[in-house]
Amino acid sequence: MGTARLLLASAAAIGMLASAAVAEDNMNGMITKIDRLNSTISIQQVQGGTVGANGGATGPVQEFKAKDAGMLESVHAGDRVSFSTEANGSRTITKLQKAK
């Protein structure tokens, strides 16, 4: 009986970790290019928070597919944005907002 409980608890823990891996990642960046015909956007991640207050870019430019092409209509190259991606490796943006 003890082994069954241990296996059940292990399975529950693995399930919780797997669901966290599918959750969205929230990031900040600056748009470098938008291709509205193909619904893709290139964003360079920027450092969040107040550390390094210059707000400079910190990562390479990455290209993402927009989940909904309409989300690209209100943004332009050079805009600072906050965005969420699917964490399953598909590089798809699920949420995009201009930074305030």
KENU-336478 format. One record per atom (N, C-alpha, C, O, CB): chain; x, y, z; residue in one letter. Coordinates in Angstrom, 2 decimals. Glycine has a CB too. Example, Ala and Ser with C-alpha at 12.3 -4.5 7.8 and 13.67 -1.06 7.14 Angstrom:
2
+-----+---------+---------+---------+------+
: mol :      c1 :      c2 :      c3 : type :
+-----+---------+---------+---------+------+
:   A :   13.19 :   -5.69 :    7.80 :    a :
:   A :   12.30 :   -4.50 :    7.80 :    a :
:   A :   13.20 :   -3.30 :    7.80 :    a :
:   A :   14.24 :   -3.32 :    8.46 :    a :
:   A :   11.31 :   -4.47 :    9.05 :    a :
:   A :   12.85 :   -2.25 :    7.08 :    s :
:   A :   13.67 :   -1.06 :    7.14 :    s :
:   A :   12.90 :    0.03 :    7.87 :    s :
:   A :   13.41 :    1.14 :    8.04 :    s :
:   A :   14.08 :   -0.60 :    5.72 :    s :
+-----+---------+---------+---------+------+
# end
This chain:
100
+-----+---------+---------+---------+------+
: mol :      c1 :      c2 :      c3 : type :
+-----+---------+---------+---------+------+
:   A :    0.82 :   -1.19 :    0.00 :    m :
:   A :    0.00 :    0.00 :    0.00 :    m :
:   A :    0.86 :    1.26 :    0.00 :    m :
:   A :    0.51 :    2.25 :   -0.64 :    m :
:   A :   -0.93 :    0.00 :    1.20 :    m :
:   A :    2.00 :    1.24 :    0.72 :    g :
:   A :    2.89 :    2.38 :    0.79 :    g :
:   A :    3.50 :    2.70 :   -0.57 :    g :
:   A :    3.67 :    3.87 :   -0.91 :    g :
:   A :    4.00 :    2.13 :    1.80 :    g :
:   A :    3.81 :    1.67 :   -1.34 :    t :
:   A :    4.37 :    1.88 :   -2.68 :    t :
:   A :    3.36 :    2.53 :   -3.60 :    t :
:   A :    3.70 :    3.39 :   -4.40 :    t :
:   A :    4.85 :    0.55 :   -3.27 :    t :
:   A :    2.10 :    2.11 :   -3.49 :    a :
:   A :    1.04 :    2.69 :   -4.32 :    a :
:   A :    0.87 :    4.17 :   -4.01 :    a :
:   A :    0.69 :    4.97 :   -4.92 :    a :
:   A :   -0.29 :    1.94 :   -4.11 :    a :
:   A :    0.91 :    4.53 :   -2.76 :    r :
:   A :    0.79 :    5.95 :   -2.37 :    r :
:   A :    1.96 :    6.76 :   -2.90 :    r :
:   A :    1.79 :    7.88 :   -3.39 :    r :
:   A :    0.70 :    6.09 :   -0.83 :    r :
:   A :    3.15 :    6.20 :   -2.82 :    l :
:   A :    4.34 :    6.87 :   -3.31 :    l :
:   A :    4.25 :    7.10 :   -4.81 :    l :
:   A :    4.57 :    8.18 :   -5.30 :    l :
:   A :    5.60 :    6.07 :   -2.96 :    l :
:   A :    3.81 :    6.09 :   -5.54 :    l :
:   A :    3.64 :    6.22 :   -6.99 :    l :
:   A :    2.58 :    7.25 :   -7.34 :    l :
:   A :    2.75 :    8.04 :   -8.27 :    l :
:   A :    3.28 :    4.88 :   -7.61 :    l :
:   A :    1.49 :    7.25 :   -6.60 :    l :
:   A :    0.41 :    8.22 :   -6.85 :    l :
:   A :    0.88 :    9.64 :   -6.56 :    l :
:   A :    0.57 :   10.56 :   -7.32 :    l :
:   A :   -0.81 :    7.88 :   -5.99 :    l :
:   A :    1.61 :    9.83 :   -5.47 :    a :
:   A :    2.14 :   11.16 :   -5.13 :    a :
:   A :    3.14 :   11.62 :   -6.18 :    a :
:   A :    3.16 :   12.79 :   -6.55 :    a :
:   A :    2.79 :   11.15 :   -3.73 :    a :
:   A :    3.98 :   10.71 :   -6.66 :    s :
:   A :    4.96 :   11.05 :   -7.70 :    s :
:   A :    4.27 :   11.45 :   -8.99 :    s :
:   A :    4.67 :   12.42 :   -9.64 :    s :
:   A :    5.91 :    9.86 :   -7.96 :    s :
:   A :    3.24 :   10.72 :   -9.36 :    a :
:   A :    2.50 :   11.04 :  -10.58 :    a :
:   A :    1.83 :   12.40 :  -10.48 :    a :
:   A :    1.81 :   13.15 :  -11.45 :    a :
:   A :    1.45 :    9.96 :  -10.86 :    a :
:   A :    1.29 :   12.73 :   -9.32 :    a :
:   A :    0.66 :   14.03 :   -9.11 :    a :
:   A :    1.70 :   15.15 :   -9.22 :    a :
:   A :    1.42 :   16.19 :   -9.82 :    a :
:   A :   -0.04 :   14.09 :   -7.75 :    a :
:   A :    2.88 :   14.95 :   -8.65 :    a :
:   A :    3.93 :   15.96 :   -8.71 :    a :
:   A :    4.40 :   16.17 :  -10.15 :    a :
:   A :    4.61 :   17.31 :  -10.57 :    a :
:   A :    5.13 :   15.56 :   -7.83 :    a :
:   A :    4.56 :   15.10 :  -10.89 :    i :
:   A :    4.97 :   15.21 :  -12.29 :    i :
:   A :    3.90 :   15.93 :  -13.10 :    i :
:   A :    4.22 :   16.75 :  -13.97 :    i :
:   A :    5.24 :   13.81 :  -12.90 :    i :
:   A :    2.65 :   15.65 :  -12.83 :    g :
:   A :    1.56 :   16.33 :  -13.52 :    g :
:   A :    1.56 :   17.83 :  -13.27 :    g :
:   A :    1.29 :   18.61 :  -14.18 :    g :
:   A :    0.22 :   15.74 :  -13.10 :    g :
:   A :    1.85 :   18.23 :  -12.05 :    m :
:   A :    1.89 :   19.65 :  -11.72 :    m :
:   A :    3.06 :   20.33 :  -12.43 :    m :
:   A :    2.92 :   21.45 :  -12.92 :    m :
:   A :    2.00 :   19.86 :  -10.20 :    m :
:   A :    4.20 :   19.68 :  -12.48 :    l :
:   A :    5.35 :   20.25 :  -13.18 :    l :
:   A :    5.10 :   20.35 :  -14.68 :    l :
:   A :    5.50 :   21.33 :  -15.31 :    l :
:   A :    6.60 :   19.41 :  -12.92 :    l :
:   A :    4.45 :   19.37 :  -15.25 :    a :
:   A :    4.16 :   19.38 :  -16.68 :    a :
:   A :    3.19 :   20.51 :  -17.03 :    a :
:   A :    3.35 :   21.15 :  -18.06 :    a :
:   A :    3.59 :   18.03 :  -17.13 :    a :
:   A :    2.20 :   20.75 :  -16.18 :    s :
:   A :    1.26 :   21.83 :  -16.47 :    s :
:   A :    1.93 :   23.18 :  -16.36 :    s :
:   A :    1.55 :   24.11 :  -17.07 :    s :
:   A :    0.06 :   21.76 :  -15.52 :    s :
:   A :    2.91 :   23.33 :  -15.49 :    a :
:   A :    3.65 :   24.58 :  -15.38 :    a :
:   A :    4.50 :   24.81 :  -16.62 :    a :
:   A :    4.72 :   25.96 :  -17.00 :    a :
:   A :    4.53 :   24.58 :  -14.13 :    a :
:   A :    4.97 :   23.76 :  -17.25 :    a :
:   A :    5.79 :   23.89 :  -18.46 :    a :
:   A :    4.97 :   24.38 :  -19.65 :    a :
:   A :    5.53 :   24.97 :  -20.57 :    a :
:   A :    6.46 :   22.57 :  -18.79 :    a :
:   A :    3.68 :   24.14 :  -19.64 :    v :
:   A :    2.82 :   24.57 :  -20.74 :    v :
:   A :    2.30 :   25.98 :  -20.50 :    v :
:   A :    1.72 :   26.58 :  -21.41 :    v :
:   A :    1.66 :   23.60 :  -20.92 :    v :
:   A :    2.50 :   26.52 :  -19.31 :    a :
:   A :    2.03 :   27.86 :  -19.00 :    a :
:   A :    2.76 :   28.89 :  -19.86 :    a :
:   A :    3.80 :   28.60 :  -20.44 :    a :
:   A :    2.23 :   28.17 :  -17.51 :    a :
:   A :    2.21 :   30.08 :  -19.92 :    e :
:   A :    2.79 :   31.13 :  -20.74 :    e :
:   A :    3.95 :   31.81 :  -20.04 :    e :
:   A :    3.98 :   31.92 :  -18.81 :    e :
:   A :    1.73 :   32.16 :  -21.10 :    e :
:   A :    4.91 :   32.26 :  -20.84 :    d :
:   A :    6.02 :   33.06 :  -20.34 :    d :
:   A :    5.69 :   34.52 :  -20.59 :    d :
:   A :    5.27 :   34.87 :  -21.69 :    d :
:   A :    7.37 :   32.65 :  -21.02 :    d :
:   A :    5.88 :   35.39 :  -19.60 :    n :
:   A :    5.67 :   36.82 :  -19.76 :    n :
:   A :    7.02 :   37.50 :  -19.89 :    n :
:   A :    7.89 :   37.33 :  -19.04 :    n :
:   A :    4.86 :   37.41 :  -18.56 :    n :
:   A :    7.19 :   38.29 :  -20.96 :    m :
:   A :    8.46 :   38.94 :  -21.24 :    m :
:   A :    8.25 :   40.37 :  -21.70 :    m :
:   A :    7.13 :   40.77 :  -22.04 :    m :
:   A :    9.24 :   38.15 :  -22.29 :    m :
:   A :    9.33 :   41.14 :  -21.70 :    n :
:   A :    9.32 :   42.51 :  -22.20 :    n :
:   A :   10.33 :   42.61 :  -23.34 :    n :
:   A :   11.34 :   41.91 :  -23.33 :    n :
:   A :    9.66 :   43.54 :  -21.07 :    n :
:   A :   10.05 :   43.47 :  -24.31 :    g :
:   A :   10.98 :   43.62 :  -25.41 :    g :
:   A :   10.66 :   44.82 :  -26.27 :    g :
:   A :    9.73 :   45.58 :  -25.99 :    g :
:   A :   10.99 :   42.38 :  -26.26 :    g :
:   A :   11.46 :   44.98 :  -27.33 :    m :
:   A :   11.26 :   46.04 :  -28.29 :    m :
:   A :   11.08 :   45.40 :  -29.66 :    m :
:   A :   11.86 :   44.54 :  -30.07 :    m :
:   A :   12.45 :   47.06 :  -28.28 :    m :
:   A :   10.04 :   45.83 :  -30.37 :    i :
:   A :    9.77 :   45.29 :  -31.69 :    i :
:   A :   10.82 :   45.81 :  -32.67 :    i :
:   A :   11.06 :   47.01 :  -32.75 :    i :
:   A :    8.34 :   45.67 :  -32.16 :    i :
:   A :   11.42 :   44.90 :  -33.41 :    t :
:   A :   12.40 :   45.30 :  -34.41 :    t :
:   A :   11.85 :   45.16 :  -35.83 :    t :
:   A :   12.31 :   45.84 :  -36.74 :    t :
:   A :   13.66 :   44.47 :  -34.27 :    t :
:   A :   10.87 :   44.28 :  -36.02 :    k :
:   A :   10.30 :   44.07 :  -37.36 :    k :
:   A :    8.93 :   43.42 :  -37.23 :    k :
:   A :    8.71 :   42.57 :  -36.37 :    k :
:   A :   11.24 :   43.20 :  -38.23 :    k :
:   A :    8.00 :   43.83 :  -38.12 :    i :
:   A :    6.68 :   43.21 :  -38.18 :    i :
:   A :    6.41 :   42.80 :  -39.62 :    i :
:   A :    6.61 :   43.60 :  -40.54 :    i :
:   A :    5.57 :   44.18 :  -37.64 :    i :
:   A :    5.97 :   41.57 :  -39.83 :    d :
:   A :    5.56 :   41.10 :  -41.14 :    d :
:   A :    4.08 :   40.73 :  -41.03 :    d :
:   A :    3.73 :   39.61 :  -40.66 :    d :
:   A :    6.43 :   39.87 :  -41.64 :    d :
:   A :    3.23 :   41.69 :  -41.35 :    r :
:   A :    1.78 :   41.47 :  -41.20 :    r :
:   A :    1.23 :   40.46 :  -42.20 :    r :
:   A :    0.23 :   39.81 :  -41.92 :    r :
:   A :    1.05 :   42.79 :  -41.35 :    r :
:   A :    1.87 :   40.32 :  -43.36 :    l :
:   A :    1.40 :   39.35 :  -44.35 :    l :
:   A :    1.55 :   37.92 :  -43.85 :    l :
:   A :    0.70 :   37.07 :  -44.12 :    l :
:   A :    2.16 :   39.53 :  -45.66 :    l :
:   A :    2.64 :   37.66 :  -43.13 :    n :
:   A :    2.89 :   36.31 :  -42.62 :    n :
:   A :    2.57 :   36.16 :  -41.14 :    n :
:   A :    2.78 :   35.10 :  -40.56 :    n :
:   A :    4.33 :   35.92 :  -42.86 :    n :
:   A :    2.06 :   37.23 :  -40.52 :    s :
:   A :    1.71 :   37.25 :  -39.09 :    s :
:   A :    2.89 :   36.89 :  -38.20 :    s :
:   A :    2.76 :   36.10 :  -37.26 :    s :
:   A :    0.56 :   36.29 :  -38.81 :    s :
:   A :    4.06 :   37.48 :  -38.52 :    t :
:   A :    5.23 :   37.26 :  -37.68 :    t :
:   A :    5.73 :   38.60 :  -37.14 :    t :
:   A :    5.49 :   39.65 :  -37.73 :    t :
:   A :    6.35 :   36.54 :  -38.47 :    t :
:   A :    6.42 :   38.52 :  -36.03 :    i :
:   A :    6.96 :   39.71 :  -35.38 :    i :
:   A :    8.33 :   39.35 :  -34.81 :    i :
:   A :    8.51 :   38.27 :  -34.25 :    i :
:   A :    5.99 :   40.24 :  -34.26 :    i :
:   A :    9.28 :   40.27 :  -34.95 :    s :
:   A :   10.60 :   40.08 :  -34.37 :    s :
:   A :   10.74 :   41.01 :  -33.18 :    s :
:   A :   10.47 :   42.20 :  -33.28 :    s :
:   A :   11.72 :   40.35 :  -35.42 :    s :
:   A :   11.17 :   40.45 :  -32.05 :    i :
:   A :   11.27 :   41.21 :  -30.80 :    i :
:   A :   12.62 :   40.93 :  -30.17 :    i :
:   A :   13.09 :   39.79 :  -30.12 :    i :
:   A :   10.12 :   40.83 :  -29.82 :    i :
:   A :   13.25 :   42.01 :  -29.69 :    q :
:   A :   14.48 :   41.88 :  -28.92 :    q :
:   A :   14.13 :   42.07 :  -27.46 :    q :
:   A :   13.61 :   43.12 :  -27.07 :    q :
:   A :   15.57 :   42.90 :  -29.39 :    q :
:   A :   14.42 :   41.06 :  -26.65 :    q :
:   A :   14.09 :   41.15 :  -25.23 :    q :
:   A :   14.89 :   42.24 :  -24.55 :    q :
:   A :   16.06 :   42.47 :  -24.89 :    q :
:   A :   14.34 :   39.82 :  -24.54 :    q :
:   A :   14.25 :   42.93 :  -23.59 :    v :
:   A :   14.92 :   43.94 :  -22.79 :    v :
:   A :   14.86 :   43.53 :  -21.33 :    v :
:   A :   14.00 :   42.75 :  -20.92 :    v :
:   A :   14.29 :   45.34 :  -23.00 :    v :
:   A :   15.78 :   44.07 :  -20.56 :    q :
:   A :   15.85 :   43.76 :  -19.15 :    q :
:   A :   14.68 :   44.38 :  -18.43 :    q :
:   A :   14.37 :   45.56 :  -18.64 :    q :
:   A :   17.18 :   44.25 :  -18.54 :    q :
:   A :   14.02 :   43.61 :  -17.58 :    g :
:   A :   12.89 :   44.12 :  -16.81 :    g :
:   A :   13.35 :   44.70 :  -15.49 :    g :
:   A :   14.51 :   44.52 :  -15.11 :    g :
:   A :   11.88 :   43.03 :  -16.57 :    g :
:   A :   12.47 :   45.37 :  -14.80 :    g :
:   A :   12.78 :   45.90 :  -13.47 :    g :
:   A :   13.60 :   47.18 :  -13.53 :    g :
:   A :   13.70 :   47.82 :  -14.57 :    g :
:   A :   13.51 :   44.87 :  -12.66 :    g :
:   A :   14.19 :   47.53 :  -12.38 :    t :
:   A :   14.94 :   48.78 :  -12.30 :    t :
:   A :   16.45 :   48.56 :  -12.35 :    t :
:   A :   17.21 :   49.52 :  -12.42 :    t :
:   A :   14.59 :   49.51 :  -11.04 :    t :
:   A :   16.89 :   47.33 :  -12.32 :    v :
:   A :   18.32 :   47.05 :  -12.42 :    v :
:   A :   18.76 :   47.40 :  -13.82 :    v :
:   A :   18.12 :   46.97 :  -14.78 :    v :
:   A :   18.65 :   45.57 :  -12.07 :    v :
:   A :   19.83 :   48.15 :  -13.98 :    g :
:   A :   20.26 :   48.57 :  -15.30 :    g :
:   A :   19.23 :   49.50 :  -15.90 :    g :
:   A :   18.69 :   49.22 :  -16.97 :    g :
:   A :   20.48 :   47.37 :  -16.22 :    g :
:   A :   18.96 :   50.58 :  -15.24 :    a :
:   A :   17.85 :   51.49 :  -15.57 :    a :
:   A :   17.90 :   52.05 :  -16.98 :    a :
:   A :   16.96 :   52.73 :  -17.40 :    a :
:   A :   17.83 :   52.62 :  -14.61 :    a :
:   A :   18.96 :   51.77 :  -17.74 :    n :
:   A :   19.02 :   52.27 :  -19.11 :    n :
:   A :   18.01 :   51.56 :  -20.01 :    n :
:   A :   17.68 :   52.08 :  -21.08 :    n :
:   A :   20.42 :   52.11 :  -19.67 :    n :
:   A :   17.51 :   50.40 :  -19.60 :    g :
:   A :   16.48 :   49.70 :  -20.36 :    g :
:   A :   16.97 :   49.16 :  -21.68 :    g :
:   A :   16.18 :   48.95 :  -22.60 :    g :
:   A :   15.32 :   50.61 :  -20.60 :    g :
:   A :   18.26 :   48.93 :  -21.79 :    g :
:   A :   18.83 :   48.46 :  -23.03 :    g :
:   A :   18.44 :   47.03 :  -23.37 :    g :
:   A :   18.03 :   46.26 :  -22.50 :    g :
:   A :   20.32 :   48.57 :  -22.97 :    g :
:   A :   18.57 :   46.69 :  -24.63 :    a :
:   A :   18.27 :   45.34 :  -25.08 :    a :
:   A :   19.28 :   44.37 :  -24.48 :    a :
:   A :   20.46 :   44.71 :  -24.35 :    a :
:   A :   18.28 :   45.25 :  -26.62 :    a :
:   A :   18.84 :   43.19 :  -24.13 :    t :
:   A :   19.72 :   42.23 :  -23.49 :    t :
:   A :   19.86 :   40.94 :  -24.26 :    t :
:   A :   20.73 :   40.13 :  -23.93 :    t :
:   A :   19.23 :   41.94 :  -22.13 :    t :
:   A :   19.06 :   40.71 :  -25.25 :    g :
:   A :   19.11 :   39.43 :  -25.93 :    g :
:   A :   19.07 :   39.57 :  -27.43 :    g :
:   A :   18.90 :   40.67 :  -27.96 :    g :
:   A :   17.97 :   38.57 :  -25.48 :    g :
:   A :   19.23 :   38.46 :  -28.12 :    p :
:   A :   19.17 :   38.49 :  -29.58 :    p :
:   A :   17.73 :   38.74 :  -30.05 :    p :
:   A :   16.78 :   38.52 :  -29.30 :    p :
:   A :   19.71 :   37.18 :  -30.18 :    p :
:   A :   17.60 :   39.18 :  -31.28 :    v :
:   A :   16.28 :   39.37 :  -31.86 :    v :
:   A :   15.70 :   37.98 :  -32.15 :    v :
:   A :   16.36 :   37.13 :  -32.73 :    v :
:   A :   16.34 :   40.24 :  -33.18 :    v :
:   A :   14.45 :   37.78 :  -31.73 :    q :
:   A :   13.78 :   36.49 :  -31.94 :    q :
:   A :   12.51 :   36.73 :  -32.74 :    q :
:   A :   11.82 :   37.73 :  -32.55 :    q :
:   A :   13.46 :   35.80 :  -30.59 :    q :
:   A :   12.20 :   35.81 :  -33.64 :    e :
:   A :   10.99 :   35.92 :  -34.45 :    e :
:   A :    9.92 :   35.00 :  -33.89 :    e :
:   A :   10.18 :   33.85 :  -33.54 :    e :
:   A :   11.29 :   35.57 :  -35.93 :    e :
:   A :    8.70 :   35.53 :  -33.82 :    f :
:   A :    7.56 :   34.79 :  -33.29 :    f :
:   A :    6.41 :   34.84 :  -34.28 :    f :
:   A :    6.31 :   35.77 :  -35.08 :    f :
:   A :    7.12 :   35.35 :  -31.92 :    f :
:   A :    5.56 :   33.85 :  -34.23 :    k :
:   A :    4.31 :   33.83 :  -34.99 :    k :
:   A :    3.23 :   34.37 :  -34.07 :    k :
:   A :    3.17 :   34.02 :  -32.89 :    k :
:   A :    3.96 :   32.37 :  -35.50 :    k :
:   A :    2.37 :   35.23 :  -34.60 :    a :
:   A :    1.26 :   35.77 :  -33.81 :    a :
:   A :    0.11 :   34.78 :  -33.83 :    a :
:   A :   -0.28 :   34.30 :  -34.90 :    a :
:   A :    0.80 :   37.16 :  -34.36 :    a :
:   A :   -0.44 :   34.48 :  -32.68 :    k :
:   A :   -1.58 :   33.56 :  -32.60 :    k :
:   A :   -2.78 :   34.15 :  -33.33 :    k :
:   A :   -3.55 :   33.42 :  -33.95 :    k :
:   A :   -1.94 :   33.27 :  -31.12 :    k :
:   A :   -2.94 :   35.48 :  -33.24 :    d :
:   A :   -4.02 :   36.20 :  -33.91 :    d :
:   A :   -3.39 :   37.36 :  -34.67 :    d :
:   A :   -2.76 :   38.22 :  -34.06 :    d :
:   A :   -5.11 :   36.70 :  -32.88 :    d :
:   A :   -3.56 :   37.40 :  -35.98 :    a :
:   A :   -2.94 :   38.45 :  -36.80 :    a :
:   A :   -3.41 :   39.84 :  -36.39 :    a :
:   A :   -2.67 :   40.81 :  -36.60 :    a :
:   A :   -3.27 :   38.22 :  -38.27 :    a :
:   A :   -4.59 :   39.97 :  -35.82 :    g :
:   A :   -5.12 :   41.26 :  -35.40 :    g :
:   A :   -4.31 :   41.93 :  -34.31 :    g :
:   A :   -4.34 :   43.15 :  -34.18 :    g :
:   A :   -6.51 :   41.10 :  -34.93 :    g :
:   A :   -3.58 :   41.14 :  -33.52 :    m :
:   A :   -2.79 :   41.73 :  -32.43 :    m :
:   A :   -1.61 :   42.54 :  -32.96 :    m :
:   A :   -1.02 :   43.32 :  -32.21 :    m :
:   A :   -2.29 :   40.64 :  -31.50 :    m :
:   A :   -1.25 :   42.37 :  -34.23 :    l :
:   A :   -0.13 :   43.12 :  -34.81 :    l :
:   A :   -0.55 :   44.48 :  -35.35 :    l :
:   A :    0.31 :   45.29 :  -35.69 :    l :
:   A :    0.49 :   42.32 :  -35.91 :    l :
:   A :   -1.83 :   44.76 :  -35.42 :    e :
:   A :   -2.32 :   46.00 :  -36.02 :    e :
:   A :   -2.03 :   47.24 :  -35.18 :    e :
:   A :   -1.88 :   48.33 :  -35.74 :    e :
:   A :   -3.79 :   45.90 :  -36.24 :    e :
:   A :   -1.94 :   47.11 :  -33.88 :    s :
:   A :   -1.79 :   48.30 :  -33.03 :    s :
:   A :   -0.35 :   48.58 :  -32.61 :    s :
:   A :   -0.10 :   49.48 :  -31.82 :    s :
:   A :   -2.64 :   48.15 :  -31.79 :    s :
:   A :    0.60 :   47.82 :  -33.13 :    v :
:   A :    2.01 :   48.02 :  -32.75 :    v :
:   A :    2.86 :   48.29 :  -33.98 :    v :
:   A :    2.49 :   47.96 :  -35.11 :    v :
:   A :    2.54 :   46.78 :  -31.99 :    v :
:   A :    4.03 :   48.90 :  -33.74 :    h :
:   A :    4.94 :   49.26 :  -34.82 :    h :
:   A :    6.37 :   48.96 :  -34.40 :    h :
:   A :    6.66 :   48.81 :  -33.21 :    h :
:   A :    4.78 :   50.76 :  -35.20 :    h :
:   A :    7.27 :   48.89 :  -35.37 :    a :
:   A :    8.68 :   48.69 :  -35.07 :    a :
:   A :    9.17 :   49.83 :  -34.18 :    a :
:   A :    8.84 :   51.00 :  -34.42 :    a :
:   A :    9.53 :   48.60 :  -36.37 :    a :
:   A :    9.94 :   49.50 :  -33.16 :    g :
:   A :   10.43 :   50.48 :  -32.21 :    g :
:   A :    9.60 :   50.56 :  -30.94 :    g :
:   A :   10.06 :   51.11 :  -29.94 :    g :
:   A :   10.48 :   51.83 :  -32.85 :    g :
:   A :    8.37 :   50.02 :  -30.96 :    d :
:   A :    7.52 :   50.02 :  -29.76 :    d :
:   A :    8.07 :   49.06 :  -28.73 :    d :
:   A :    8.54 :   47.96 :  -29.06 :    d :
:   A :    6.06 :   49.64 :  -30.12 :    d :
:   A :    8.02 :   49.48 :  -27.47 :    r :
:   A :    8.32 :   48.58 :  -26.36 :    r :
:   A :    7.02 :   47.87 :  -25.99 :    r :
:   A :    5.97 :   48.50 :  -25.88 :    r :
:   A :    8.94 :   49.35 :  -25.12 :    r :
:   A :    7.12 :   46.56 :  -25.80 :    v :
:   A :    5.93 :   45.75 :  -25.57 :    v :
:   A :    6.16 :   44.75 :  -24.44 :    v :
:   A :    7.30 :   44.40 :  -24.13 :    v :
:   A :    5.51 :   45.03 :  -26.84 :    v :
:   A :    5.07 :   44.31 :  -23.86 :    s :
:   A :    5.10 :   43.14 :  -22.99 :    s :
:   A :    4.33 :   42.07 :  -23.76 :    s :
:   A :    3.32 :   42.36 :  -24.40 :    s :
:   A :    4.47 :   43.42 :  -21.55 :    s :
:   A :    4.82 :   40.84 :  -23.68 :    f :
:   A :    4.20 :   39.78 :  -24.47 :    f :
:   A :    4.29 :   38.45 :  -23.75 :    f :
:   A :    5.13 :   38.24 :  -22.88 :    f :
:   A :    4.85 :   39.69 :  -25.84 :    f :
:   A :    3.41 :   37.56 :  -24.13 :    s :
:   A :    3.38 :   36.21 :  -23.59 :    s :
:   A :    3.50 :   35.23 :  -24.74 :    s :
:   A :    2.94 :   35.44 :  -25.81 :    s :
:   A :    2.09 :   35.95 :  -22.76 :    s :
:   A :    4.24 :   34.16 :  -24.50 :    t :
:   A :    4.41 :   33.14 :  -25.51 :    t :
:   A :    3.98 :   31.80 :  -24.95 :    t :
:   A :    3.91 :   31.61 :  -23.74 :    t :
:   A :    5.87 :   33.08 :  -25.99 :    t :
:   A :    3.70 :   30.88 :  -25.84 :    e :
:   A :    3.43 :   29.52 :  -25.42 :    e :
:   A :    4.77 :   28.90 :  -25.07 :    e :
:   A :    5.73 :   29.02 :  -25.84 :    e :
:   A :    2.69 :   28.69 :  -26.54 :    e :
:   A :    4.85 :   28.25 :  -23.95 :    a :
:   A :    6.12 :   27.72 :  -23.47 :    a :
:   A :    6.43 :   26.33 :  -24.02 :    a :
:   A :    7.38 :   25.70 :  -23.58 :    a :
:   A :    6.12 :   27.66 :  -21.96 :    a :
:   A :    5.65 :   25.86 :  -24.97 :    n :
:   A :    5.86 :   24.51 :  -25.50 :    n :
:   A :    6.81 :   24.48 :  -26.69 :    n :
:   A :    6.88 :   23.47 :  -27.39 :    n :
:   A :    4.54 :   23.91 :  -25.89 :    n :
:   A :    7.54 :   25.56 :  -26.92 :    g :
:   A :    8.53 :   25.57 :  -27.98 :    g :
:   A :    8.01 :   25.98 :  -29.34 :    g :
:   A :    8.77 :   25.96 :  -30.31 :    g :
:   A :    9.12 :   24.24 :  -28.10 :    g :
:   A :    6.74 :   26.37 :  -29.44 :    s :
:   A :    6.19 :   26.72 :  -30.75 :    s :
:   A :    6.52 :   28.15 :  -31.17 :    s :
:   A :    6.28 :   28.52 :  -32.32 :    s :
:   A :    4.69 :   26.53 :  -30.74 :    s :
:   A :    7.06 :   28.98 :  -30.25 :    r :
:   A :    7.42 :   30.36 :  -30.52 :    r :
:   A :    6.23 :   31.14 :  -31.07 :    r :
:   A :    6.34 :   31.84 :  -32.08 :    r :
:   A :    8.59 :   30.43 :  -31.49 :    r :
:   A :    5.10 :   31.00 :  -30.41 :    t :
:   A :    3.87 :   31.69 :  -30.78 :    t :
:   A :    3.51 :   32.69 :  -29.69 :    t :
:   A :    3.46 :   32.35 :  -28.51 :    t :
:   A :    2.71 :   30.70 :  -31.01 :    t :
:   A :    3.27 :   33.93 :  -30.11 :    i :
:   A :    2.84 :   34.97 :  -29.16 :    i :
:   A :    1.34 :   34.85 :  -28.95 :    i :
:   A :    0.56 :   34.82 :  -29.91 :    i :
:   A :    3.22 :   36.41 :  -29.67 :    i :
:   A :    0.95 :   34.78 :  -27.68 :    t :
:   A :   -0.46 :   34.66 :  -27.34 :    t :
:   A :   -1.06 :   35.95 :  -26.84 :    t :
:   A :   -2.28 :   36.14 :  -26.89 :    t :
:   A :   -0.65 :   33.59 :  -26.30 :    t :
:   A :   -0.20 :   36.88 :  -26.34 :    k :
:   A :   -0.65 :   38.14 :  -25.81 :    k :
:   A :    0.40 :   39.20 :  -26.13 :    k :
:   A :    1.59 :   38.95 :  -25.96 :    k :
:   A :   -0.93 :   38.04 :  -24.29 :    k :
:   A :   -0.03 :   40.38 :  -26.58 :    l :
:   A :    0.90 :   41.44 :  -26.94 :    l :
:   A :    0.30 :   42.78 :  -26.55 :    l :
:   A :   -0.82 :   43.11 :  -26.97 :    l :
:   A :    1.25 :   41.40 :  -28.46 :    l :
:   A :    1.04 :   43.58 :  -25.75 :    q :
:   A :    0.57 :   44.88 :  -25.31 :    q :
:   A :    1.71 :   45.88 :  -25.38 :    q :
:   A :    2.86 :   45.55 :  -25.09 :    q :
:   A :    0.00 :   44.82 :  -23.88 :    q :
:   A :    1.37 :   47.12 :  -25.78 :    k :
:   A :    2.37 :   48.18 :  -25.71 :    k :
:   A :    2.71 :   48.44 :  -24.27 :    k :
:   A :    1.83 :   48.45 :  -23.41 :    k :
:   A :    1.87 :   49.47 :  -26.40 :    k :
:   A :    3.99 :   48.65 :  -23.99 :    a :
:   A :    4.42 :   48.96 :  -22.63 :    a :
:   A :    4.02 :   50.38 :  -22.29 :    a :
:   A :    4.01 :   51.26 :  -23.16 :    a :
:   A :    5.95 :   48.76 :  -22.46 :    a :
:   A :    3.69 :   50.62 :  -21.03 :    k :
:   A :    3.26 :   51.95 :  -20.61 :    k :
:   A :    4.41 :   52.76 :  -20.12 :    k :
:   A :    4.22 :   53.91 :  -19.72 :    k :
:   A :    2.21 :   51.85 :  -19.53 :    k :
+-----+---------+---------+---------+------+
# end
